[in-house]
Amino acid sequence: MQNKNREQTMQDDLSKRLQVLQKNPGNITQFLNEFKANCSLKDCDAALAQALRNYPDQRFAQLVQSLLQRLPQYEQQMQSTVLSTLLSGKERFETLWQLREQTLGRDEAMLGFGQEREYANYRFAYAELQNNKNLTTAQRLSAFEQLQQQYSNVTTQESNIGRYEQAVALLNTQQLTNQQLSAEIQQLQQQYLSPEEKVDMQFKAQREAQQQQQVDRYQQAVQQLQQDMAPLKQQLSEAEWQQQYQAQLEALRLNDFP
């Protein structure tokens, strides 16, 4: 009786998981990992097969079953596939996606990996937008807003700061004065960040500016040290010169980066 209760509980759980997968398809790996982590039966595969047989939407259930049957062959194909390093990231992904469709089937590939497909499409479209030098800052930001709407399933998964930083990366700094750039950044902070996040980003910008000033001071000091030490090369042996130079260089490091 206890085993039957466990089996029925597992079937109820699987039915709910399949409903979630049907509403939000595209990540079969997550579905299988969560299912196996929560399955306490001896034969989890049999339990899943039974849940698919009992699932109300048999068209969807058969699609899941087809995907599961073809996954081992697909994984073997992936392990033996070697892609040229000369291919771009987009070309490499498209090659792998074609392999998925050929091995799994088009619908099965979308059911299993559709979320990855959509994320890749978004990233490639964003990269094209970022690399388009013919657009003004205003055009880039407008296109970015449209891109977020087009791929809302992807962008809603990202943090406010993540979307803000993507927007900032689209600013055409060569076309903006320092004042215009500052105004654009403030506008983007207002658009994407909460008040708390705005404060965090302002502190982060201040820290980065201070760190850059520190690095600049150190580099200038190193250049000055090299100029000051240059005449001594004719007076000291190479070993003595290196010893003095390294000692003073270490003193500079300790002074600027304690």
N, C-alpha and C positions, 0 to 999 in steps of 0.2 A: 504493500500500500504506500509505503514511504517513497519507494522508487517511482511509482506511478505519479505521485504528487510532484516529485522533482521533475519528471518528464513533462508533466502538464505545465508546470511553472516555466520550464524552459521553452515550451512551445508558445506560451503566451508572450514570453519575452522576445522570442524570435519574430513573432507576428508583428510586434510593435517596432522592432528594429527594421524589419522589411518595409513597414509603412514609412519610417523615417527615410530609408534609402530611396524609396520611390518618390518622396516629396523633395528630397535633396540628393539627387544622384551625383555620381562623379568621383566617389572616393571609396572604391571597393576595399582598398587596403585597410582603411580605418574601420570599415564595417566588419571585416574578418578578424582584425586584431581585437576589437572590443567584444565580438561574439566569443572568440576562443578564450579570452581572459575571464569571461563570466560563465563559461560552460563547465559544469561540474559533472557531467555525464561521462560514461566510458567511451561512447561513440558519438562525438559531437557532429561529425559529418552526417551521420544517419539522422540526427535530430534536425539538422538544417535541411536535408533532403525532404524529410516529412513536412517540415514547415512550408517548404516551397510547394509541395503537393496540395497542401490544405489552404494555401493563400488564395483569397477571393479573386484577385486579378491574375488569372493564369497566364495571360500574355506577358505580363511583367515577370512573373515567376519563372517562366520558361527562358526569358532573356537572362535573368540572373543565373539560372542553371547552365545555360550555354556559356556564359562568361566563366563560371567556375570550372567547367569542364576543359576550357581552352587555356586557362591560366598557366598550368604547368608547361605546356608547349611554348607559350609566350615567354615565360621566364627562362627557359632553355635558350630560346632564340636571342633574348637580351644578353645572356651571359656570353654568347659566342659572337656577338656583334661588336665590331671595332670600327669606330668612326674616324675619319681623317681629321687631324688637328687643323688642317687648312680650311675646314668648313667654319662658317660663322655660327654663332650660337643659335640663330634662327634656323639655319640649314640643318644643324645637328638635331634640333628638336623635331623639325618636319620629317626628317629621315626616320627618326624613332617613332613618330606618330604613324607614318605610313606602315611601318612594321607592325604596330599595334592593330591597325585596321585590317591588314592582311592576315594576321594570325588570329585575332579575336573576332573580327567582324566590325563593321562601322558602328552599329548601335551598341554592341558590347563594349567597344573602346570608349564611347562616350559615357556609358553607364559606369564603367570601371575607373576612368581617368579623366572625365569631362572637366572636373574642377581644375586639374592641372593644365588642361588645354586652354581653358578660359583665362587662367592666370598668365600663361605664356603669351597668349594673344594680347593681353593688357600690357605686359612688360615690353613686348616687341613694339607695340603701337606707341608706348611712352618713349621708348628709345628713339624711334623715328622722329617723334615730335621734338625731343631734346636736341637731336642732331640737325634739325631743319634750320639752317641759318638764314633763310629767306623771310622768316616770320618776325614780327615785332614782339616785344614782351607782352603787349595786350593781346595779340593774336594767339600767342602760345598759351597764356593763362586761360583764354576763352576755350581753346581747343582742349585744354586739360580738364576743364569743367565738363565738357561734352564727353570726354573719354571716361570720366568717373561715372557719369550717368549711364553710358553704354555698358560699362562693366561694373555695375553697382554691386553685384555679388562678390566681386573681388575687393573693391575699395571699401566696402562696409566692414570687411574683416581687418582692415589696416587701422592703426592708431591715428589719432588726430595729428600727432607729431610726425608720423610717417608721411601722411598726405601733405602736411605743411612743408616738410623738407623736400618732397618731390616738386611742389610748386616753386619753392625758392630756387631749386636747381634749374628751373626753366627761365629765370630772369636773365635777360641779355645784358650782362654787366657792361659790355662794350658800348652799348647804346644809351646807357643811363649815367647821369652824374651821381656823385656820392649822395647828394640830397635826394634825388629821385629814387635811388636804390634804397635808401633808408625809409622813404615813404612807402615804397612797394612792400618792403618787408613788414612794416607796421600794419599795412592793409591786410597782408596775408595772415599775420598773427591774429588779427581781429576776425578774419573769416574762418580760420581753421581751428584755433586754439581756445581752450577755456581760460578764464582769468588766471587760474593757478598755473596752467601750462605756459601762458605768456610770461609769467614771472620766472618760471624755470628756464625758459629759452633765453630770456634777457640775462640771467645770471650765467648761463652757459656761454653766451656771446661775450660777456665781459671776461670770463675765465680764459676763453680762447684768445681774446685780444691781448690779455696780459701775458699768456704763454708765448704768443707770437712775438711780443715786444722783448720778452726774455731771450728767446732764440735769436732775434735780430741783434740784441746787445752782445750776446755771446759770440756770434759770428763776426761782428765788427771787432771785438776784442781779440779774437784769434787772428784776424787779418793784421791788426796793429802789432800783435806779438811777432808774427812772421816778419813784418817789416823791420821791427826793432832788432830781431835776432839775425837778420840776413847779414849785416856787416861782420858779425862774430864768426861766420863760417870760415873767414880767412885767418882768424886768430886762434881758433880752437880745432882740435881734432874732431872727426865726425862723431866719435863716441861721446866726447865731452859736450859737443854741441847738442846732440840728441838728448843727453842726460839733462842739460839745463832747459832745453825746450820742453821736454816732457814734464819736467817738474813745474814749470810755469803754466803749462797747459792744464795740468791737474789742478793748480791753484785757481785758474779761471773757471774750471768746471765746478769746483766746490763753492766758488763765490756766486755763480749764476744758478747752479742747480744743487743747492745744499741738501 
